[in-house]
Protein backbone atom coordinates (compact mmCIF):
# COMPACT_ATOMS: atom_id res chain seq x y z
CA UNK A 1 0.00 0.00 0.00
CA UNK A 2 2.91 2.36 0.64
CA UNK A 3 3.80 2.36 -3.04
CA UNK A 4 0.28 3.30 -4.06
CA UNK A 5 0.12 6.10 -1.48
CA UNK A 6 3.46 7.39 -2.71
CA UNK A 7 2.36 7.14 -6.35
CA UNK A 8 -0.82 9.11 -5.64
CA UNK A 9 1.20 11.83 -3.91
CA UNK A 10 3.40 12.15 -6.99
CA UNK A 11 0.43 12.81 -9.25
CA UNK A 12 -0.42 16.39 -10.10
CA UNK A 13 -3.77 17.78 -8.99
CA UNK A 14 -4.98 17.67 -12.60
CA UNK A 15 -3.74 14.15 -13.32
CA UNK A 16 -7.26 12.93 -14.10
CA UNK A 17 -7.23 15.38 -17.02
CA UNK A 18 -3.67 15.09 -18.31
CA UNK A 19 -2.57 11.61 -17.22
CA UNK A 20 -5.93 9.87 -17.25
CA UNK A 21 -4.80 6.31 -18.07
CA UNK A 22 -1.98 6.34 -15.51
CA UNK A 23 -4.20 7.85 -12.81
CA UNK A 24 -7.00 5.39 -13.48
CA UNK A 25 -4.63 2.42 -13.35
CA UNK A 26 -3.02 3.64 -10.13
CA UNK A 27 -6.35 4.18 -8.37
CA UNK A 28 -7.74 0.85 -9.59
CA UNK A 29 -4.66 -0.96 -8.32
CA UNK A 30 -4.70 0.93 -5.02
CA UNK A 31 -8.39 0.06 -4.51
CA UNK A 32 -7.72 -3.60 -5.22
CA UNK A 33 -4.72 -3.66 -2.86
CA UNK A 34 -6.78 -1.97 -0.12
CA UNK A 35 -9.51 -4.58 -0.59
CA UNK A 36 -7.03 -7.46 -0.50
CA UNK A 37 -5.47 -6.17 2.72
CA UNK A 38 -8.89 -5.83 4.38
CA UNK A 39 -8.93 -2.05 4.46
CA UNK A 40 -12.59 -1.72 3.53
CA UNK A 41 -12.92 2.00 4.28
CA UNK A 42 -9.99 2.94 2.06
CA UNK A 43 -11.30 0.62 -0.63
CA UNK A 44 -14.62 2.44 -0.60
CA UNK A 45 -12.93 5.84 -0.72
CA UNK A 46 -10.75 4.90 -3.70
CA UNK A 47 -13.64 3.25 -5.55
CA UNK A 48 -15.79 6.37 -5.15
CA UNK A 49 -13.01 8.58 -6.51
CA UNK A 50 -12.69 6.40 -9.59
CA UNK A 51 -16.46 6.29 -10.10
CA UNK A 52 -16.58 10.10 -9.98
CA UNK A 53 -13.61 10.60 -12.32
CA UNK A 54 -13.92 7.73 -14.81
CA UNK A 55 -14.98 8.76 -18.29
CA UNK A 56 -16.71 5.60 -19.49
CA UNK A 57 -18.65 2.65 -18.13
CA UNK A 58 -15.80 0.37 -19.20
CA UNK A 59 -13.40 2.45 -17.11
CA UNK A 60 -15.69 1.93 -14.11
CA UNK A 61 -16.09 -1.82 -14.58
CA UNK A 62 -13.02 -2.92 -12.59
CA UNK A 63 -13.86 -0.78 -9.56
CA UNK A 64 -17.47 -1.95 -9.58
CA UNK A 65 -16.09 -5.48 -9.32
CA UNK A 66 -13.88 -4.40 -6.41
CA UNK A 67 -16.84 -2.63 -4.78
CA UNK A 68 -18.98 -5.77 -4.99
CA UNK A 69 -16.21 -7.95 -3.55
CA UNK A 70 -15.66 -5.39 -0.80
CA UNK A 71 -19.30 -5.63 0.30
CA UNK A 72 -19.32 -9.42 0.01
CA UNK A 73 -16.25 -9.62 2.26
CA UNK A 74 -18.14 -7.58 4.86
CA UNK A 75 -21.07 -10.02 4.65
CA UNK A 76 -23.30 -7.41 3.01
CA UNK A 77 -24.53 -9.27 -0.08
CA UNK A 78 -27.72 -7.24 -0.44
CA UNK A 79 -25.78 -4.01 -0.57
CA UNK A 80 -23.41 -5.54 -3.13
CA UNK A 81 -26.18 -6.40 -5.56
CA UNK A 82 -27.80 -2.95 -5.33
CA UNK A 83 -24.86 -1.30 -7.09
CA UNK A 84 -26.17 0.66 -10.12
Secondary structure, 3 states (H helix, E strand, C coil): CHHHHHHHHHCCCCHHHHCHHHHHHHHHHHHHHHHHCCCHHHHHHHHHHHHHHCCCHHHHHHHHHHHHHHHHHCCCHHHHCCCC
